[in-house]
Amino acid sequence: MESGGENGMKHLGDLVAGLPLSIPLTESQAARPITAIAYDSRRVLPGTLFVCIEGYATDGHRFIPQALAQGAAAILVSRPDAVPDSVEGANGADTAAFLRTDDTRTALAHVSDRFFGHPSGDLSLIGVTGTKGKTTTTYMIRSVLKAAGRKTGLIGTIANIIGDEEVYASRTTPESPDLQSLLSDMVRAGMDTCVMEVSSQGLMLRRVHGCEFDIGIYTNLYHDHIGPREHASMEEYLEMKSRLFGMSRTALVNLDAAGADRILGAVTGLLVTLSLEREADVRAFDLRQEVRDGRIGTAFQVRSPWMDGAFFVGMPGRFNVYNALAALACGALSGIGAGEIRDGLAGVTVRGRVQPIATDGTYQVVVDYAHNAASLENLLSTLREYVKGRLITVFGCGGDRARSRRFEMGAVSGRLSDLTILTSDNPRTEDPAAILADIVTGITPTGGRFLAEIDRKTAIHQAVRMAEPGDMVVVAGKGHENYQIFADRTIHFDDAEVAAEAVAIREAGGRPWNPSA
């Protein structure tokens, strides 16, 4: 995605206009055509502007010789020692132009935005930041906008969506050239809106620099991303998130979340507050767990400047009511009526996030991404309120990850499930049986009933076959993933597909999957 502007070419001078450069361009260099932008030297083609980024694993300045050999038209650096001794000779008519600026990450976003014609200016761009809830909130907003007939793209953790086309997402917030390319594709495809997850990493690394956000949303703050390769402290983490609200015309802020006061101080545009616990512009109250049309969710009352009354969100849990308030406010700010907002919230589905699998209605099956003890405990505690019979949980733990996670997840499922079926997740280079043995070590002291079945497909079929009226089967751990990683191979595997297959076989009276049959 690092090539191809709106017209396939821009002039170097136009791209770097406004950047503080320590090496001035000559007129001939400014007129030099640029056909692509790259931060990975392996993608450099003749006519490319190569931007050297100092990353966690490597330094792009090391790959200048490779970029030159592959025909780079210009090299943008931050290190003074990366510029040849004779700039005049290096910047000759037949050689790459060298430019230097102090911050090449910001520069990469700047030139990418200009290369692709500032596409965010042609879209209503909605950004969602916070530790949890970004993915679900973006899907809720998209569902509301789609219910009103808006052509809405999405950029996030699960996938990047343009119209009906979904593309695998490798990063929550793409690197700036990839992001601007996606936004440009959306404009060309006729999208009028884009809703995107904006991670703290994306903000820290300036990936969204230059974007025009109509609405910025703050969901919550937890300690999940404090570490050597992420954020040094909660203060830094919150500071990164606050950047979005100096870039947004309107800010939607969850007042009940940690860090809300810091976010409020960063808001430069219109402020709309959300809450379940205090006075706010948009307030939810009288929450009730409900199942409607086979969808587990929450009914609640809303008071807001635009509309009051009853709403239902087709996903369970108090946290999803916060997400729904953000989607409701986004819809209202976009001129969407209460009826369409109700339809969008009631019908929302997020792949792998408490995703319902259609059954005959006598029992329930859901697929979720919960893959650590805290998320599994939150999931099972929330779903327990919707279960009249047994809660049957299918899960495993990934290999080449902390063993403590296995003991902890086993203990959680043993306490909160009526039956646990232990199975494989992504074993990677480890022995699946050894992983299961660790989970058994965690679950045994709880006294919880469990079975073990290494083959994940068999385990899911077994759980669905065992479900009785009133039971709920929860398939946890992989969520939206459509693969399973073993030591010697990676195979296609989608929990939702397998669960739907198991339901279809059960309800047709057929025999469940058995790999040895």
DACOR-V187331 format. One record per helix or strand of 3 or more residues. SS is the DSSP state (A for helix, B for strand). FROM is the first residue (numbers start at 0). TO is the last residue. Records with the same first field share a line. If there is no record, write none. Layout:
SS = FROM-TO, FROM-TO
This chain:
A = 11-15, 26-29, 40-42, 59-68, 79-81, 86-89, 103-114, 118-121, 133-146, 175-187, 199-203, 233-245, 259-265, 317-332, 337-345, 372-383, 403-415, 431-443, 455-465, 494-506
B = 35-37, 47-50, 73-76, 96-99, 123-128, 151-154, 158-161, 164-167, 192-196, 212-217, 247-253, 269-274, 281-291, 294-302, 307-312, 354-356, 363-367, 390-394, 418-421, 449-451, 471-475, 482-484, 489-491
